[in-house]
């Protein structure tokens, strides 16, 4: 039995439309994947926010000194990653 899929009309700016057509890409498939990825990203952000809130309730907010130390470590890690990437 054929199941009719709900439809949604989407408008693309001229430059995106031309790029999709020039490359012979399937716009519907690209849009479906992009929407799936974005929805997943938002679910993960919501879960992260919830986890962080629970963690703050459990252990409290970091002190300014702890925050400064964490930021310094993060900067070092980014520098190392940049150096490794060339």
QUIUR-V482609 format. One record per residue. N is the residue number from 1. RES is the residue in three letters. BURIAL is b if it has 9 or more other C-alpha atoms within 8 Angstrom, else e. D_CENTER is the distance of its C-alpha to the mean C-alpha in whole Angstrom. Layout:
# QUIUR-V482609
N | RES | BURIAL | D_CENTER
N | RES | BURIAL | D_CENTER
This chain:
# QUIUR-V482609
1 | UNK | e | 37
2 | UNK | e | 35
3 | UNK | e | 32
4 | UNK | e | 31
5 | UNK | e | 27
6 | UNK | e | 26
7 | UNK | e | 25
8 | UNK | e | 23
9 | UNK | e | 24
10 | UNK | e | 21
11 | UNK | e | 22
12 | UNK | e | 21
13 | UNK | e | 22
14 | UNK | e | 25
15 | UNK | e | 23
16 | UNK | e | 21
17 | UNK | b | 23
18 | UNK | e | 26
19 | UNK | e | 23
20 | UNK | b | 22
21 | UNK | e | 26
22 | UNK | e | 27
23 | UNK | e | 25
24 | UNK | e | 26
25 | UNK | e | 23
26 | UNK | e | 22
27 | UNK | e | 21
28 | UNK | e | 20
29 | UNK | e | 19
30 | UNK | b | 16
31 | UNK | e | 15
32 | UNK | e | 15
33 | UNK | e | 13
34 | UNK | e | 11
35 | UNK | e | 11
36 | UNK | e | 11
37 | UNK | e | 8
38 | UNK | e | 6
39 | UNK | e | 9
40 | UNK | e | 8
41 | UNK | e | 4
42 | UNK | e | 7
43 | UNK | e | 10
44 | UNK | e | 8
45 | UNK | e | 8
46 | UNK | e | 11
47 | UNK | e | 13
48 | UNK | e | 12
49 | UNK | e | 14
50 | UNK | e | 17
51 | UNK | e | 17
52 | UNK | e | 17
53 | UNK | e | 20
54 | UNK | e | 22
55 | UNK | b | 22
56 | UNK | b | 23
57 | UNK | e | 26
58 | UNK | e | 27
59 | UNK | e | 27
60 | UNK | e | 27
61 | UNK | e | 26
62 | UNK | e | 26
63 | UNK | e | 29
64 | UNK | e | 28
65 | UNK | e | 30
66 | UNK | e | 27
67 | UNK | b | 24
68 | UNK | e | 26
69 | UNK | e | 26
70 | UNK | e | 23
71 | UNK | e | 22
72 | UNK | e | 24
73 | UNK | e | 23
74 | UNK | e | 20
75 | UNK | e | 21
76 | UNK | e | 23
77 | UNK | e | 21
78 | UNK | e | 19
79 | UNK | e | 22
80 | UNK | e | 23
81 | UNK | e | 20
82 | UNK | e | 21
83 | UNK | e | 24
84 | UNK | e | 24
85 | UNK | e | 22
86 | UNK | e | 25
